């Protein structure tokens, strides 16, 4: 039912989902330069997470929080495994080396920005100050490494040409992750400033990713698919939250009006 409603309201998002599903049914990637192959790996991981999050969100809405958590964990493992396989099949060993190099930089940035807040929490008497908490999120990466040994044999290499959709998606993910580190240095005060900063950073990442996508392909289809997945990601995160707030706020307003009458 969630997919049918999405198709009616956002047809381009449905086309993006159909493209990802078709790619899963016939998994192959084109051969390309190693650096672009690494970007394709990140793009493949993001696409799997964006589509899978629809089903996880449906489970949460239905009140099945535990199955939703299991599904999210499984998707994270599958995302890492698929990224490794795509980077290897598209760019060979050098593509895989570029993927791990970029991944190591991302993990280093994540830990370096999370560590000060974690230490501050511990200094203030936090009850759950176990250093292992900083490493737990990367358990999915370890499981993905193991799973990739099987996924590599599923993904096939095609002819040499750009993987435009995966290139654009990967460029956006990498840029958005990099701009997200800006919040560590610039801490806006107030919801309006935070929203404006998020809009500027994500918009800038999307613009640069769009330029990269245009360099890789002149066809509008890859850009439309990425836009569809971005809308899908917004719906399953901020969109549902805003809807619930409006619904609850409307309900409270109605109850106040009724009580005053």
Secondary structure, DSSP 8 states (H G I E B T S, - for coil): -HHHHHHHH-HHHHHHHHHHHHHHHT-EEEE--HHHHHHHHHHHHHHHHHHHHHHHHHHHHTT-HHHHHHHHHHHHHHHHHHHHHHHHHHHHHHHHHHHHHHHHHHHHHHHHHHHHHHHHHHHTT-S---TTHHHHTTHHHHHHHHHHHHHTTT-EEEEES--HHHHHHHHHHHHHHHHHTHHHH----SHHHHHHHHHHHHHHHHHHHHHHHHHH---SHHHHHHHHHHHHHHIIIIIHHHHHHHHHHHHHHHHHHHHH-
